[in-house]
Amino acid sequence: MTNGRGRPILWAAGVLVVAGAVLAVVLASGSGGLPGAKAAAPGPTTVGAEWRTFRAEVTGIRPGPDLFSLFVQVALPGKDPGCVQDPRIEQVVEAKTDIRADVFYSTRPAAGGCEAKVPAELRLTTSGPIADRTVILNADNGNSWHKLGAGWGHCAPQGTCAPPADHCDPAWIGAAASAAGAESSGTTRVCDANWLVLDLPAQKAAPPSRTAFRWSDAGWTSFAQAKTAGCTEIRAADPKFPTALCKTLPAPA
């Protein structure tokens, strides 16, 4: 998949993922909060006194910016900043055919607190190119990740590897975000079988951006950038985009 308007996202049969050795937490807010979530204002929280370590729930993987990196998407407990700390990758082992790693976080669970899930991403880099190596996280051999063309995904138990039939699957959306050069999968504003609109996080001093995609045989293809609410900029680029899908869109955020 390539960046730029009208350029196709190249999937041979793909979905996404990546894995590695040196970890950096990708902060979608850019202000020290957890990626993929708005940082909550500090305040009272219902948590326990003791920090405990758990394996994180891996919800997806998408390509990194080069051949040596990937983004691992996880679900962490609680929107309150007191609920979680130190999401990390440990025990990374690279072999000729696979890359194994454990994804951890620390939390202070307590009854009634930190039950909501917050999305986050961990960026990893490997010492060698990820290439076609299988990625196994948290020793979950039954849900290993495989390279499928330009993306990554799970294979069926019988060994058949195929991309998700649902065009709105997080794997397809993550691939679209990666093609747009985003460091997180952003916020999905619209998605159906033929159309996708993503609000991607701000890059440094730049404002948040909105990208519209149309579905093609190769996957999602970007065709418009928008800075305002509603349909004007999107439908100016492609009048076939349904008005019903964009008329209530807020400004990019």
N, C-alpha and C positions, 0 to 999 in steps of 0.2 A: 504494500500500500504506500502511496506517495502523497506528499503534501501538495496543496495548491488546488485552486478551483478547477473542477472538471477532470481531475486526475484520478484514476481508479485506485481503489484499495485492492491490492493484489493478494488474493487468497487462492492457493491451489486446492485447498479443501479445509480452510483454516479457522482457527480460533486462536486463543492466545496464551502467552506465558513467558516466563524466563526464570534464571536462578543464579546463585552465586556466592561470592566469598566475602566481599567488603560491603558493609551495610551502611545505608544512609536513609533516615526516615524522611519521606517526601511529605512536606507540610502544605496541604492544599490551600490553607488560609494565608500562608506566607507570613504568619505572625506568631508562630510557636504553638499553634493548635494542632490537633490531629488532622492528617490529610483526609479530604473527602467530607469533613464536618466543620461546622462553624464552632469556634472555641466559645465555650460558655463562660460567662462572667464568674470569677471566683466567688464562692459563697458557701453557706452551710451544705453539708452533704451527709447522706446516711450511708456510712461505710464502716467497716471494722477497723480495728486498731493495727492489725498485723498484715503486712504485705505478703502475698503468696504468689507463686509463679505458676502459670498455666501455659499449655500449648494454645496458640491462636487458631481460630477457625479461618481457614483459607477459603475465600469466596471467588477468587479469580486470579489470573496472571496475564500480564500484557507485556509486549516487547519494550525494552529499554531503548535508549537513544543510540546504542552501538551494539556490536557483536558480542560484547563482554558483559552486558547488563540486562536486567529485567526489573519489572515492578511486580511485587507480590501483594495482592489485595486481600485484606483481612477484615474481620468484624471484631471490634473491641467493646468491652462493656462500658456503658454509661456515657452520658453527655457532660456530666460534671467533671471538671479536670482533676478532682480528687479520686476518681474511680480507677484510673489506670496510669501506669508509668512504665517507661523503658521498654516499648515494643522493640523486638530485636531478632536477629537471626544468629543462631549458634550452631556449632558442630557441623560446619560445612565440609563435606568430603567430595572431592572431584575425582572421578574415574574416567576411563576411556569412553564408556557407554552411558554413564549417568552422573547426575549431580544430586547429592542428598543434603538436606539441611533441616533444622528444626526452627520453628517460628514461635517465639515466646513473648509473653507480656507479664507484668506484675499488676495485681489488683488487691483491693481490700474488701472482699465481698461481705455483705451484711443483709439481713432480711429487709426487703423493701427498698434497697438501694442498688444503683448501678446495674439495673436489669436491662435497660435499653441498649441496643447495639449501635455502634458508631463505625462507619467505614474508615479505613486507613490504608496507606500503601507503604511498603518497605522497598527501598531500592537496593539491589544487590549487584555486585560486579564479580566476575569470575576471573581466575588467572589465565585461563585459555578461552578461546571462543566457545560460546554455548553450542553453536552448530546444531546437530541433530541429536544431541544427548537427551536422554530421558531425565525429567526433573521429578524428584520424589521429596515431598515435604512432610515433616512430622511422621516419618516412617510409614506413611499411608500408601503401601504398595498397590492397593486396589484402586487408588485414585491418582495414579501417576500421570504426569503431563507429557505429551508427545508433540513434537513439531509436525504440523500439518500444513505443508506449503509455507506461506508467509506468516502463519500464526501458530498458535499452540492450543491444545485441547485434550480432553480425555478420550480414550478409546472405549468402545462398548465391551462388555465382558467377553463376547465371542471374538474379540480382536478386530472388529471393524472400526476404522477411524473415519469419522465424518464430521463436518461442521454442524452446529445446531440448526434445526429447521426454522426456529424462531429468529427472525431478523433482529428482534429487540433483545436477544440474549445478551447478557453482560459481556460475553466474549466478542461478539460482533461490535458492540458499542465501544468496548475498550480498544479494539483495533482501529476504529474510526478516530478515537481521541489520540492514539499514538501517531497515526498518519498526519494529524493536524499539529504534531509537535508538542502536545500538552504533557505536563508532568503528572496529571491525574486524569481520571475519566470524566471529571466535571459533573454537571447536572444535566440530566436528560429532560428536556422540555416537551418534546414531541417524539413519539415513535410509533409507527405502524409498519405494515409489510413493505411500504414503498418510500416512506419519508422519515427522516430523523433530524432533530434539531438539538444541538448540544450547546450549553453555556460552559465555556472553559475558563479556568481560573486565570486571574490577572498575572502577567509576566512582569515582574519588577514594578516600574511606575505605570505601565500600560493598564488601561481599564479592562474589565472582563470582556471576552469576545464571544460572539455567537456564530456558530457555523451550521449551515443547513446541508443535508446530504440527500441524495436520491439513491435508491437501490438499483444495482445492475448485476449482471451475472458474476462479476468479479467481486461483489460486495458493495459497501457504501462508497459513493463517490461524492465528494464535496462540490457544491456549485454556488454557494453564496455566503457572504459574511454580512452580519447585521449589527448595528449599534443602537437601534431603537426598538421600541415595543411594536407589537402588531405585525402586519403582513407586508408593509410597503417594500422593504428592501429584499425580502425573500421572494415575493411574487414578481418583482421587477426582474429578478434573475431567471425565474422559471414560473410563468403564469399558470402552469399546471399544478403547482403546489396548492392543495385545498385550503380555501379561506377558513373553513371551519377549524383547521388545525392551528392557525396562527393568529386569529382575530383577538384572542384573549391573552396572548403572550405578553408578559411584563417586559420591561427593559432588561437587557443582559445583566446578570448579577452572579 
